[in-house]
Amino acid sequence: MNIGSITKQPAEVLDYDIDFSEWLRAGDTLQTINVDITRLDGVAISTDDLATKYVINSTPIAKIWLEKGLGGQSYKVEVTTTTREGRTKQVELRARVRDY
């Protein structure tokens, strides 16, 4: 499920909250949160590309900190979480890096 898009500059380190509260059942909690970033042009990720700096689990919120990125490049950020009760949910957002 695509949950939206963001735009950032290469030097920015910004956090984004992903709210899983509508999906979680009462009493269930986020157990693991994995972030996978790919370039939309299909080129392999390099050290200067968009990257995850931190991931913070604050059930029902997954806070994703993103850094770097190449100006003019677009990325797909997939966030996959597994709950304590064994459910798995995957969402994605598009990230565009613009050097103004």
For each residue, the residues with C-beta under 8 A, 3 or more apart:
1: 90 91 92
2: 91 92 93 94
3: 18 91 92 93
4: 93 94
5: 93 94 95 96
6: 14 16 66 93 94 95 96
7: 95 96 97 98
8: 12 14 66 69 95 96 97 98
9: 12 69 71 97 98 99 100
10: 48 68 69 70 71 97 99
11:
12: 8 9 67
13: 53 65 66 67
14: 6 8 65 66
15: 54 63 64 65 66
16: 6 63 64 65 66 93
17: 61 62 63 64
18: 3 61 62 63 64 79 91
19: 22 60 61
20: 23 24 30 59 60 61 62 81 89
21: 24 60 61
22: 19
23: 20 87 89
24: 20 21 28 29 30 59 60 83
25: 28 85 87
26:
27:
28: 24 25 83 84 85 87
29: 24 59 60 83 84
30: 20 24 33 57 59 60 62 81 82 83 84
31: 81 82 83 84
32: 81 82
33: 30 55 57 62 64 79 80 81
34: 79 80 81
35: 52 55 64 77 78 79
36: 77 78 80
37: 45 49 50 51 52 75 76 77 78 95
38: 45 75 76 78
39: 42 43 44 45 49 73 74 75
40: 73 74 75 76 94
41: 73 74
42: 39
43: 39
44: 39
45: 37 38 39 49 50 51
46: 49
47:
48: 10 68 69 70
49: 37 39 45 46 68 69 70 73 75
50: 37 45 66 67 68 69 70 73 75 77 95 97
51: 37 45 66 67 68 69
52: 35 37 55 64 65 66 67
53: 13 65 66 67
54: 15 63 64 65
55: 33 35 52 62 63 64 65
56: 62 63 65
57: 30 33 62
58: 61 62 63
59: 20 24 29 30
60: 19 20 21 24 29 30
61: 17 18 19 20 21 58
62: 17 18 20 30 33 55 56 57 58 79 81
63: 15 16 17 18 54 55 56 58
64: 15 16 17 18 33 35 52 54 55 77 79
65: 13 14 15 16 52 53 54 55 56
66: 6 8 13 14 15 16 50 51 52 53 69 77 95
67: 12 13 50 51 52 53
68: 10 48 49 50 51
69: 8 9 10 48 49 50 51 66 73 75 95 97
70: 10 48 49 50 73 97
71: 9 10 97 98 99
72: 97 98 99
73: 39 40 41 49 50 69 70 96 97
74: 39 40 41 94 95 96 97
75: 37 38 39 40 49 50 69 94 95 96 97
76: 37 38 40 92 93 94 95
77: 35 36 37 50 64 66 92 93 94 95
78: 35 36 37 38 90 91 92
79: 18 33 34 35 62 64 90 91 92 93
80: 33 34 36 88 89 90
81: 20 30 31 32 33 34 62 88 89 90
82: 30 31 32 86 87 88
83: 24 28 29 30 31 86 87 88 89
84: 28 29 30 31
85: 25 28
86: 82 83
87: 23 25 28 82 83
88: 80 81 82 83
89: 20 23 80 81 83
90: 1 78 79 80 81
91: 1 2 3 18 78 79
92: 1 2 3 76 77 78 79
93: 2 3 4 5 6 16 76 77 79
94: 2 4 5 6 40 74 75 76 77
95: 5 6 7 8 37 50 66 69 74 75 76 77
96: 5 6 7 8 73 74 75
97: 7 8 9 10 50 69 70 71 72 73 74 75
98: 7 8 9 71 72
99: 9 10 71 72
100: 9
